[in-house]
Amino acid sequence: MVGSIISTALSGLAAATKKVEASASNIANIQTSGSLEAGQQAPYTPITTQQTAITDQNGAGQGVRSEFTPKEQPFTPAFDPDSPFANADGIIGVPNVNLAEEAVNLIVAELSYKANIQTIKVAEELSDELLSIFDEKA
């Protein structure tokens, strides 16, 4: 049982790590613009994470799986006639990244790390308590 609790918490830690990776990529590429015309270099496509529950054959929770997915409406048009990516009207595509949203994602990931680490600590305490009960009976 303790192993199951720990593996569930570890999957939560992995999901939080993916969330941090997505936000870091989005923040690092916030100014990676490109052309909105087909066949040209496109702007950076921001990513997000999507989590799905992992269950056993009985439907009991076994953790979470997290995957990167492209953000809906990944670019927005911007006026920059001096850009090499500008069309005849001076329009380029810029990544649709919201720094406030990315900051919130990082805070959520931090809280997820803390919660999952606390879960692992409690599982260890329960395991230690169980072993001490067996030692007392021996």
N, C-alpha and C positions, 0 to 999 in steps of 0.2 A: 504494500500500500504506500509506504513512504517513497519507494522508487517511482510510483505513478505520480505522486504529488510533485516530486522533484522534476520529473520529465515534463509535467504540465507547466511548472514554473519556468523551466528552461525554454520551453517553446514560447512563453510570454516574453522572456528576455530577448530571444531571437527576433520576435515580432517588433519589439521596441527598437532593436538595433536597425531593422529595415526602415522603420519610420525615421530614425535619425539620418540614415544614409540618403533617403529620399529628400529630406529637407536640406541636408548639406549640399546635395547635387543641385537642387533648385536655387539655393542661395548663391552657390558658386557660379551658376550659369545665368543669373538674372539679366545680364547684359549681352548674352549671346544671341544677337539678332540674326535675321536672315531674310531671304526673299519670300514673298507670298505667292510668287509665280511658280507653276509646275516646272519641274526639271531643274530648278535652281536650288542653291543651298538653303534649306529651310531653317527657321529659327530653332533654338533648343526647345524640345518638348518636355515640359515639366512632368514629374512623376509623383504619384501618390502610392499609398499601400492599400491593399485590400486584404482583410483577414477573413479566414473561414475556419469554422470549428472542426477539430479533428475528433471523431467519435469512434468507439469500438462497434462491434457487430450488434450490441444491445442498445446503442445510442448513447452510451455513457460518455461524457466528455473526457478527452485525452489531451487537450491542449488546443493550440491554434496554429494555423499555417498563414504566413504572410507573403504576399507577392507584390512586386512592383506593377503598377498599371499607369498608362499615360493619362494625364489629366484631361478632362473634357474641356473643350475650348482652350487648346494649348497656347495659342498666340493671340495677340491683339495688334491691330494696325497702329503704326506710329508714323509721324511725319519726320523724315530725316533725308532731305534731298541730297546731302553730301555722302550718304552711305553708298558703298559699292553694291548694296543689295536693293537700292531704291528703284522702284518702277518709274514710268514716265511721269507719274504724279508726285513722286518723292516719297512714296509710302513703302515702309518696310514692316516686317513682322517682328515683334518682340515677345519674349516668353511671358505668359500670363502667370506671373509669380507674385503672390501677395506676402510681403515680409511679415505682416502681423499674423497671418495664418501659419506661416512657417514657424514663427516664435511659439505659437500655441501648440503646434505639433511637437516641438522640442520639449515643451513643458509636459505634455501628455506622455511622451516617451520617458522623461525623467521619473514621473510618478509611477509609470508602469515598471521601470527598473526597480524602484524602491519597493513597490508592492510585491513583485516576484521574488526579490531577494529576501524580504521578510517572510514570505511563504516558505522559502527554502530553510531559513533559520528555525521557523516553528516546526517544520517537518523533522529537522535534526534534533530539536528539543524533545519532540514526541518519541523519536527513536531512542534517544538516550534514556528517557523515562521508562520506556518499555523494557530496555535492556537492564536497567537497575531493578525493575520489578522481578525479572527472571533471575537476577543475581541473588535477590533476597530470598527467593523460594528454593534456591539450590543449596 
